[in-house]
């Protein structure tokens, strides 16, 4: 999880976010690949905190099972907890409102070895 002081600073606009990834418009496979690549590159650059924007999901008037709301929002936490990302991801949680709120995640990265 994100430390309380850092979370407070971020919500007040004082914290530094090193990079951001927007997954809007990607299907599950594309989003998973983009997330893994982005996090690996961010760790290699020495980034400490990044934002992953999943969107809140759901389309107004969507009635098909294809329009299932929040697919990426629901899957991103599972991907971030997966064994292949454990060496990269230290923790994550929902972003502050000005950074996307329920449609985004702060992801804390481990130092590269």
N, C-alpha and C positions, 0 to 999 in steps of 0.2 A: 504493500500500500504506500501511498504518498504521505510523507511526513506532514503533520498538522501545520507546522510553520510555513512550509513550502506551499501547501494547499491554500492557506490564508493569503499568502503573498500573491499567488496566482489569481485568486478571486478578487483581489484589490488591484490587479493589473501591474503588480511589481515583479512578478516572477518571470524568469526567462525560459521560454520554450525554444529549443534548439532547431526543431524541424517539424513539419506537418505532412501528413499523407491524407488525401481525400479519396475515399473509396466509392463515392457516388458514381453510379452508372456502370459499375463493374458487376459481372456475375460472380458467383461464389468462388469458382476456381481462379478467376482472374484476381479477385480481391485477396484470396489467400496467398497466391504467388506474390502479388505486389506488397503485401504486408511483410512477408518473410524477407523479401529482397530489401525493402525499405529499412527494416529494423537492423538487418545485418550491416548495411551500409552506414546507418546512423551510429551504430556501435563502433564501427571501424574509424569513423571520423572523430570519435570521442564525445558524441552527444550524450547528454545525461537525461534529458526529458524531452519527449516528443508528443505530438498530438496525432491521434488517428481518428479521422472523421468518418463515421459509418453512416450517418444520417439516422433519422428516427424511424424511417420506413413508412410504409403505407401510402397508398395513393388514394385521394378522394374519389369515391365512387368505384373503387376496384372491387370486383365481385368474383374474379377468377382465383383459383388456388395459386396461379402463377403470381398474382399480386399479393402474396402473403406478406403482411407488414413486418418490417424490421428484421429481415433475414440476416443481413450483415451485422446489424446491431446485436442480434442474438448470438451469432457465431463468433464474432471477434473475441469475446472473452474466452471461449473454448480454445481458439487458436493460440491466444496469448499464454494459456496455461499448458499448452502441449509440450511434450518432452523435447522436441526439436528447438523450441524457443526458450527453454529454461536457462541455457547459458547466456542468453541475451537479455531477457526480461526480468527485472527485479520486482516489479509490481505495477499495478494499474488501477485506475478508478475513473468514474465519470468526471468529465471536465466541468469547470465552472460555466455558468450561463453565458458569459461573454466569449467563451471559447467553444461554444456549441452545445453545452449542457448535456442533455440525455442523448444527443446525437454524436457525441465525441468522447474519446477516452484519453486521459493523460497516461502515458506509458513511461515508466522509469526504467532506464537501461543500466545494465551492469557494465563495469569497465572492461574494455577489451584486454585479453591476456596476451 
